Amino acid sequence: MQPELPLTPKLEKAIEERFESSWNRGEEHLDFYLTYLSVEVEVFEHEESYFGNLLNEGEIADRIEKIAGSNSKQIQNVLRMSAYFWAEMNIQPRLLNAREISSVNLIFGDLIFVHLKLPETVASSQRYKAVRSLCGILRNYRKNNPDAIIVSVSDQSGFVLAKDDLSLRWPYNLKKLPPGSFAELVRKQLESPKVFENYFFNRHTGDKLDRLVYVQDMQDRANRLQSLQTDIKLLILIHPELYDEYAEKIRYQLMRYHFKTVLVKRTNEFSRFMLKKFDYFILFQCDFPLEVTDEEFEAVSGKIFKLESDLNSLEIEPTDRSYHIKNKLEERFLKLQENIAITNEDSQLIFLQNKYQEYFRLIQARKEAEDQIKRLNQKLISFEKGYFALIEALLMDVTKQTAGVKNFEQIMKNFMYYLIVDDFSPSVIDYLVSQKFPRYRLNYLNNFELFDLFQSFRQGIPETGASAYRRFFLEYEGFTRFDVILINSWNLDREGNLLIKFRLRMPRKNDIKAISKFRDRLLYSNQSKGSDSGRSITISAKNINEFLDMGNSDLISAQVLEMAGQGAKMKREVEENLRLKDLYRVMISSEDLRAISKIVGLKKRRLSHAKQLELQIETIRAEIKEQAPLMRGEEYHESDKSGKATEKDLFAPLEAYNLKKLELLALGCGITQLKSMEHLQSGNFIVEEAKRSGQSALQILNKIKVRIATKNKELPETGIRNAFPQANIERLHYREPLPEKEEFESGEFLILLIDYEIYGFDAVVRCLQQRVSSSMGHIPVILLISPSVKLDRYQESIIETLIGFNVEESGTVDIFPMPYRLESLENPQKVKYFIHEVLGVNQLLKEKKPEDGDNEGGEHD
């Protein structure tokens, strides 16, 4: 039995409107589809009442899917048989699983299968009550789907709609079903003329599903646009002092978004070629490098985001689309924006920000001081050999005095402990080791370290000034192991002389006797580690200028004569010590010493400044450490057992905050990128062209010329010409090259039709970009693309974005692009309605007024 569908005037009009709507979208035919829905009832009990939670997947749902597949040939025969009277209308019936249309929809279907199996926990006495309660699910489906066939798949006989001709029950064991059961349900559904009437009057299940799926489709398109938002190259410029701390964290923070490129560079690594290589620039605690010209900076200024800016004032917002649809990137952006706005009001974070700004300024100043010290040390390198030779000569001289015996200083240096206090360079230790001094008997301090020891010592004595300093050298316990302490404070007297101080500990008589007889040399070494009891300490000084003024030859002569006076038996020692002449020859001169004094004096001032900065830094650290428990509550802990929290501990909340701000800016770059690509004018062609030309909508329509870019001059033209009210105007202009920006702006044509297969994706995208950048960006573009040509999701997103979107009166954007894709020009009626939709004149022709007729001068030119 075939369904009858009387063609009333109302129904004919509905069919015509249905086809118009399909043609407007560029579709070749109407799709009529029946849907089947399979849901499983998950039963749960609450206070002796039974409820069902619906699931659209499970063992029974899979079986229904297999049964439908095994019945596919029979189902197709039923669809063709039942649809013969509308096959002539080019309407294509199909059977679809509702999950293919909407994975989240559990409401609508033409064939609805509800599976119920009560769990064993439901007592026998309660089963009838439970089944009657769960029948409410069936009643709800009938309410939403009055013409659907509802099949209860259950082992409970009561689970069925009573007195309902379209309600059936199948056994829970679906294997017992007779062959063709599914196809029989399809046939029974198609027997009712109501099914087709509902379809043409937009009341069919498919229309109900379409309304639900519309938002889901919009969301899918928004998600697809995210690939364009992340298809950007980001350059993050960071202050050199922060690179080591933040670079890897920044990369890790942004890697989840799969940006095309994320490069973190120090500002001093920036080069001008990066201006063209990267799409956007984020400044992290720094300014844009000064190496670029004003013109170069102006060209990229709109693509620069600075972390320190007031993020609340950033004019970045995702496109306001219908239903406020957002993709994950945009949702994350808005969530971060809200989170940061709240955090900006946090008094504890404001405190930490202020302290960090001061802290970072001090760190920079300290780094600058350290760099200056390095430069001064570099200058001192050329004087090292001469100055270190001077130190060696002085140590050998005082070693001889300390030991109390002559000509044995070369031996004595192996048994004495030395401390050198100097600001020249700790490399002096390496030099002395190369001159056969044992390294373990050498120690080095700078004058600031010595001063810190003195400050600690002074707190325990009543003396002050010079007397406290002298007592410090005589009594400080830390000096007990040293036999010789050489102190060069680089303080010049009024005459410009440099005095070097010595603290000498004289040996015991037994030590001298042991040394003079060369017996048990370790005796001296062991005894020197003991108490100073009975051993005198001498504080002396030597004028280095006078020492050097003697000249190398005088120093060598005095040394040789002194050795020669010991007698012939000391000739070997004299010969060995003649090597001292090499030492005296390389020893620094008085002139060089004065030059060094100036450099070291400047170095000391820089060291002092660096030390003051370090004290200020420690003060800030202490303040933050005291405040930290309030900021982080119980989560705060010190990783350092000494109680000295690291920068990571101190500024952890601020670091997380800065990384969030950076993430927000990076996402803002992606949103800005999409906004720069989104084209909103072509969706309002008539409005935009009326503004530009000052003409009425009908005047514009009557003058439209179509440019056709193709190599095929035999394209069907009837549909294109029929789209316009006046056919005696030469509307079609064939030109093979795709138009450039200047050609768009000439206004020679107002529609562009491109044979896509001839030019390909890259050329078409470039053409669309030229149009968007021109003053005629509202010109509609139609792409002739055969069904055999497949565009991937990325290609579709770019073309759709550049083609243009509709903008509602409220200012929101319809996520669906303007129709732009035609499979062929063979169907004139379809082409006509498609062009009407593209131009937005469907209603214009119906509402045409007499005064807008053919009385326009020049319309036929």
Secondary structure, DSSP 4 states (H G I P E B T S, - for coil): -PPP----HHHHHHHHHHHHHHHHTT-SSEEEEEEEEEEEEEEEEETTEEEEEEES-SHHHHHHHHHHHHTHHHHHHHHHHHTHHHHTTTEEEEEEEHHHH-TT--S--SEEEEEE---TTS-HHHHHHHHHHHHHHHHHHHHH-TT-EEEEEES-TT-S-TT-TTEEEEESSGGGSPTTHHHHHHHHHHT-HHHHHHHHTT-SHHHHHHHHHHHHHHHHHHHHHHHHHS--EEEEEE-HHHHHHHHHHHHHHHGGGT-SEEEEEEGGG--TTHHHH-SEEEEESS---TTS-HHHHHHHGGGEEETTS-GGG-------BGGG---HHHHHHHHHHHHHHHHTT-HHHHHHHHHHHHHHHHHHHHHHHHHHHHHHHHHHGGGHHHHHHHHHHHHHHHHHHHH-SSS-HHHHTTT--EEEE-SS-TTHHHHHHHTT--GGGEEEE-HHHHHHHHHHHHTT-S--HHHHHHHHHHH-GGGTT-SEEEE----B-TTSPBEEEEEEEPPPHHHHHHHHTT--HHHHHHHHTS--TT--EEEEEEEHHHHHHT-HHHHHHHHHHHHHTT-GGGHHHHHHHTTHHHHHHHSPPHHHHHHHHHHHHHHHHHHHHHHHHHHHHHHHHHHHHHHHHHHHGGG---SSTTS---HHHHTHHHHHHHHHHHHHHHHHHHHHHHHHH---SGGGHHHHHHHHH---HHHHHHH--EEEE-S-TT---HHHHHTSS--SS--EEE-SSPP-HHHHHTTS-SEEEEEHHHHHHHHHHHHHHHHHTSTTTT--EEEE--TT----HHHHHHHHHHH-EEE-TTS-EEEEEPP-EES-S--HHHHHHHHHHHHT-HHHHHT--GGGSS--TTTT-
